[in-house]
Amino acid sequence: MTTTIQTRHAVHYTQSETMTSAELRDTFMIETLFAAGEIHAAYTHYDRMLVAGAMPTAAPLTIGADLAKTVGTDYLLERRELGLINIGGKGKVVADGTTYALDFQDGLYLGMGVREIAFESEDSANPAKFYINSAPAHASFPSRIVTKADAIENHLGDQLTCNKRKLYQYIHPKVLPTCQLLMGLTRLEPGSVWNTMPAHLHDRRMEAYLYFEIPEDAFVVHLMGRPQATSHLILRSEQAVLSPPWSIHCGSGTASYAFIWSMAGDNQSFTDMDFVPMKDLK
């Protein structure tokens, strides 16, 4: 079993505006999250969010002391909570002896205090892919599965503006209690490519996107930066990007796709966002 851990430091927007494309990728993108039999993680200094991917094959994968050391505790969820969504084949998560069976697009919340976490695939030829987010916590809430049917379904956008989509709120105060973590999945309808527009900011929270179900010969152009000084990143399927509070986050694909969004910060109000007028983007 291999666990790879990166650390991503926070930067000021004036620094980002002098970066080359390669530097932007190194600072804000997580290019590899899923590899057979491995855990890949990025510990970020944006609200201390931990972003990770686990892809178990023949043998289980466990969260060990290396990740706990990264966050400075004896075990990962000693002072944290964790959310995940499975974007691969059927699998299960075993947390302190309790087994949670997860199908494609099933989610799971694990509360603060869970000590032992293992990931398994039902079929190593079609492995589970667990996309994981973890944020600091101050209280322990019950662990539970959140299926797609449990999530709050929202219908957004319009075909005329190429952004018709369904947004599913998995980890959300109206679904289950958490300390600060929010997590959900958005799927674009065929023919739609913009994941949101107009763009917005939320200065009180960071956000991370995992793009997936992008065809091999396609990509997403992810827009970031201050509204007055935007930059772009090219993302392929199953790559993630970090969005600082000062940055817009929106994008357009060469074909329809899906993405998982997650947030941590001062509040859990999904509508706490400042929209940027289209004419102000530069």
GULUM-525682 format. One record per residue (C-alpha): residue number from 1; y negated, z, x. Coordinates in steps of 0.5 Angstrom, whole numbers, m for minus. Layout:
N
SITE:k:north:up:east
SITE:NUM:Y:Z:X
...
***
This chain:
282
SITE:k:north:up:east
SITE:1:0:0:0
SITE:2:m7:m2:3
SITE:3:m14:1:0
SITE:4:m20:m2:3
SITE:5:m27:1:2
SITE:6:m34:m1:3
SITE:7:m40:2:2
SITE:8:m46:m1:m1
SITE:9:m53:2:1
SITE:10:m59:1:m4
SITE:11:m65:m3:m2
SITE:12:m72:m4:m4
SITE:13:m74:m11:m8
SITE:14:m78:m12:m2
SITE:15:m72:m12:3
SITE:16:m68:m17:m2
SITE:17:m74:m22:m2
SITE:18:m73:m23:5
SITE:19:m66:m24:5
SITE:20:m62:m30:6
SITE:21:m56:m33:1
SITE:22:m51:m30:6
SITE:23:m55:m23:6
SITE:24:m55:m23:m1
SITE:25:m48:m24:m2
SITE:26:m46:m18:3
SITE:27:m51:m13:0
SITE:28:m50:m15:m8
SITE:29:m43:m18:m9
SITE:30:m36:m16:m8
SITE:31:m32:m22:m7
SITE:32:m25:m19:m7
SITE:33:m23:m14:m12
SITE:34:m16:m16:m13
SITE:35:m10:m17:m8
SITE:36:m3:m17:m9
SITE:37:0:m9:m8
SITE:38:m7:m7:m6
SITE:39:m13:m3:m8
SITE:40:m20:m6:m6
SITE:41:m26:m1:m8
SITE:42:m34:m1:m6
SITE:43:m38:6:m6
SITE:44:m45:4:m8
SITE:45:m51:8:m7
SITE:46:m54:6:m14
SITE:47:m53:12:m19
SITE:48:m46:13:m14
SITE:49:m42:8:m18
SITE:50:m35:6:m15
SITE:51:m33:m1:m17
SITE:52:m25:m2:m15
SITE:53:m20:m7:m17
SITE:54:m12:m5:m17
SITE:55:m7:m10:m17
SITE:56:0:m7:m17
SITE:57:6:m11:m16
SITE:58:13:m8:m14
SITE:59:11:m2:m13
SITE:60:6:3:m16
SITE:61:m1:4:m13
SITE:62:m4:11:m12
SITE:63:m11:13:m11
SITE:64:m11:17:m5
SITE:65:m15:22:0
SITE:66:m19:16:3
SITE:67:m22:15:m4
SITE:68:m23:22:m5
SITE:69:m26:23:2
SITE:70:m31:17:1
SITE:71:m34:21:m5
SITE:72:m34:28:m1
SITE:73:m29:32:m6
SITE:74:m21:34:m5
SITE:75:m19:29:m11
SITE:76:m23:23:m14
SITE:77:m24:26:m21
SITE:78:m26:33:m18
SITE:79:m33:31:m20
SITE:80:m33:24:m23
SITE:81:m30:20:m29
SITE:82:m27:14:m29
SITE:83:m26:8:m34
SITE:84:m22:1:m33
SITE:85:m20:m5:m37
SITE:86:m14:m9:m35
SITE:87:m15:m16:m34
SITE:88:m8:m18:m32
SITE:89:m1:m17:m35
SITE:90:2:m11:m38
SITE:91:2:m5:m34
SITE:92:1:3:m34
SITE:93:m3:8:m31
SITE:94:0:15:m30
SITE:95:m5:20:m30
SITE:96:m3:28:m28
SITE:97:4:26:m31
SITE:98:1:22:m38
SITE:99:3:15:m38
SITE:100:m2:10:m41
SITE:101:1:3:m43
SITE:102:m4:m2:m42
SITE:103:m4:m9:m45
SITE:104:m9:m15:m43
SITE:105:m16:m13:m45
SITE:106:m14:m5:m46
SITE:107:m18:0:m43
SITE:108:m17:7:m41
SITE:109:m22:13:m40
SITE:110:m20:19:m35
SITE:111:m24:25:m36
SITE:112:m27:29:m30
SITE:113:m21:34:m27
SITE:114:m15:29:m27
SITE:115:m12:29:m20
SITE:116:m6:24:m19
SITE:117:m7:17:m22
SITE:118:m2:11:m21
SITE:119:m2:4:m23
SITE:120:4:0:m24
SITE:121:6:m7:m27
SITE:122:11:m8:m32
SITE:123:13:m15:m29
SITE:124:11:m16:m21
SITE:125:11:m24:m23
SITE:126:5:m23:m28
SITE:127:2:m16:m25
SITE:128:m3:m12:m28
SITE:129:m11:m12:m26
SITE:130:m14:m6:m27
SITE:131:m22:m7:m26
SITE:132:m24:0:m25
SITE:133:m31:4:m25
SITE:134:m32:11:m24
SITE:135:m39:15:m24
SITE:136:m41:22:m23
SITE:137:m39:27:m28
SITE:138:m42:34:m30
SITE:139:m36:36:m36
SITE:140:m29:34:m38
SITE:141:m28:30:m44
SITE:142:m21:28:m46
SITE:143:m17:22:m43
SITE:144:m15:16:m48
SITE:145:m14:9:m49
SITE:146:m19:4:m52
SITE:147:m16:m2:m54
SITE:148:m20:m8:m56
SITE:149:m19:m6:m63
SITE:150:m22:0:m62
SITE:151:m28:m3:m59
SITE:152:m35:m4:m63
SITE:153:m35:m12:m64
SITE:154:m42:m15:m63
SITE:155:m44:m22:m65
SITE:156:m50:m24:m61
SITE:157:m53:m31:m59
SITE:158:m53:m38:m62
SITE:159:m50:m44:m60
SITE:160:m57:m48:m60
SITE:161:m59:m43:m54
SITE:162:m52:m44:m51
SITE:163:m51:m36:m51
SITE:164:m46:m35:m57
SITE:165:m42:m29:m55
SITE:166:m38:m23:m57
SITE:167:m39:m17:m54
SITE:168:m34:m11:m54
SITE:169:m37:m4:m53
SITE:170:m31:0:m50
SITE:171:m34:6:m47
SITE:172:m39:8:m51
SITE:173:m42:14:m55
SITE:174:m40:11:m61
SITE:175:m33:10:m59
SITE:176:m31:17:m55
SITE:177:m35:22:m51
SITE:178:m37:21:m43
SITE:179:m42:24:m39
SITE:180:m46:18:m37
SITE:181:m41:12:m36
SITE:182:m42:6:m40
SITE:183:m37:0:m40
SITE:184:m35:m6:m44
SITE:185:m33:m14:m45
SITE:186:m37:m20:m47
SITE:187:m33:m27:m48
SITE:188:m37:m33:m49
SITE:189:m35:m38:m54
SITE:190:m33:m45:m52
SITE:191:m39:m49:m51
SITE:192:m44:m43:m49
SITE:193:m45:m41:m42
SITE:194:m51:m36:m42
SITE:195:m49:m29:m42
SITE:196:m56:m27:m44
SITE:197:m63:m30:m45
SITE:198:m68:m27:m45
SITE:199:m67:m23:m39
SITE:200:m68:m16:m39
SITE:201:m69:m10:m34
SITE:202:m67:m2:m35
SITE:203:m71:2:m30
SITE:204:m67:8:m31
SITE:205:m60:5:m30
SITE:206:m56:1:m25
SITE:207:m51:m4:m28
SITE:208:m45:m8:m25
SITE:209:m42:m15:m27
SITE:210:m35:m17:m26
SITE:211:m34:m24:m28
SITE:212:m27:m27:m30
SITE:213:m23:m33:m33
SITE:214:m28:m38:m30
SITE:215:m24:m44:m28
SITE:216:m22:m45:m21
SITE:217:m27:m51:m20
SITE:218:m32:m48:m24
SITE:219:m37:m42:m22
SITE:220:m43:m38:m25
SITE:221:m50:m38:m23
SITE:222:m52:m31:m23
SITE:223:m59:m29:m23
SITE:224:m62:m23:m20
SITE:225:m69:m20:m17
SITE:226:m75:m18:m20
SITE:227:m78:m23:m26
SITE:228:m83:m25:m21
SITE:229:m79:m27:m15
SITE:230:m72:m29:m18
SITE:231:m66:m31:m13
SITE:232:m59:m33:m15
SITE:233:m52:m32:m13
SITE:234:m46:m36:m14
SITE:235:m40:m32:m17
SITE:236:m32:m35:m18
SITE:237:m27:m32:m22
SITE:238:m26:m24:m21
SITE:239:m32:m23:m17
SITE:240:m37:m17:m18
SITE:241:m44:m16:m17
SITE:242:m49:m10:m17
SITE:243:m55:m10:m21
SITE:244:m60:m5:m18
SITE:245:m65:m2:m24
SITE:246:m71:m7:m21
SITE:247:m67:m13:m22
SITE:248:m66:m18:m28
SITE:249:m58:m19:m29
SITE:250:m57:m26:m33
SITE:251:m53:m32:m31
SITE:252:m50:m39:m33
SITE:253:m43:m42:m32
SITE:254:m41:m49:m31
SITE:255:m36:m47:m37
SITE:256:m35:m41:m42
SITE:257:m32:m35:m39
SITE:258:m32:m27:m40
SITE:259:m35:m21:m36
SITE:260:m34:m14:m36
SITE:261:m41:m10:m35
SITE:262:m41:m3:m34
SITE:263:m47:2:m33
SITE:264:m49:9:m30
SITE:265:m56:13:m30
SITE:266:m60:17:m34
SITE:267:m58:15:m41
SITE:268:m53:12:m45
SITE:269:m57:8:m50
SITE:270:m55:1:m50
SITE:271:m61:m1:m53
SITE:272:m66:2:m47
SITE:273:m68:m5:m44
SITE:274:m74:m8:m43
SITE:275:m74:m15:m44
SITE:276:m77:m20:m40
SITE:277:m81:m26:m43
SITE:278:m78:m33:m41
SITE:279:m85:m35:m39
SITE:280:m85:m29:m34
SITE:281:m79:m31:m30
SITE:282:m81:m35:m23
***
